[in-house]
Each structure stands twice: as C-alpha cells, then as structure tokens.
Amino acid sequence: MKHLVAIVLVMIFTGSIIAQEIETVKPEHLTVATFKEKVFDYEKNPDNWTFEGDLPCIVDFYADWCKPCKLIAPIMEELATEYEGKINVYKINTEQQRELSSVFGIRSIPAVLFIPMEGQPQMSTGALPKESFKQAIDEFLLGQKKDQ
C-alpha cells in the first residue's frame, strides 16, 4: 500500500512539473494607447505607415458577441504560442476600441491585420482555418516560402 501511495504521489508531482513547462502564450489585448506604442501611431504619421514594433505581428479585430471570432480565438492563442519570439499576436475588441476600428475601416469581423517588419500591412476577413493563418505568417510575415 505504501508503494502504491508513493507511486501516485510521484505521478502527481511529475504531472504538475510537466504541466508547468507547457505554458501557453496569450495574445495581448491592445488599447488605442498601446496600439500607437507597439504597432502604429496613426496620429504622428497620418500619411505614412510606420511600424513601431520589434517583431512582425498579427492583430485580431473581434467582438465578444461574434461567433466566428470565438472560432478563431483558440487559433490565435495557439499561434501566439507556436510563433513565440518570431511574431507578436494582438487582439482588439472592436466594441471597446471603436477608434481603432474606425481608423482601419473595420466593417466585418473577425478581421486580422498581418503586419510585416517592412512594407504595408494586409487585412483578411472571416474565420480562416489555422493553416491559412500559418501560411500567411510564414510567407508574408517571416518570408519563408513553402517547398513545392
């Protein structure tokens, strides 16, 4: 019986260590102020896109009531974890950050803005599959072409 208890305790302890090592990275929620600081200060540079970030990023424009937005939310979390240190993943609640929605002309959500280090950003709308997001990240943001 003592051996059984010891084995169970070791399994619980080992399982908790493994669970702690597998941390997920959550997308960061942006406000107008943090968007200007981390992505683009559209008031300072109204005519020229000037990316403020240190890594390429994607910005997910969403609303809590939007079912397609809820479908891609776990995908955004997975991408934030998978591409940690390579890209930043941000989220903007269109209901709370109406100014940002207006600046980017968001009329349909989910809308995802892909922002490379250099060049112009590109917007996609709709709930795309994870592989489509990964392809856009790999090719457009990171400049990696798939082997054909």
Secondary structure, DSSP 8 states (H G I E B T S, - for coil): -HHHHHHHHHHHHHHHHHHHHS-----EE--HHHHHHHT--TTTSSSS-----SS-EEEEEE-TT-HHHHHHHHHHHHHHHHTTTT-EEEEEETTT-HHHHHHTT--SSSEEEEE-SSS--EEEES---HHHHHHHIIIIIS------
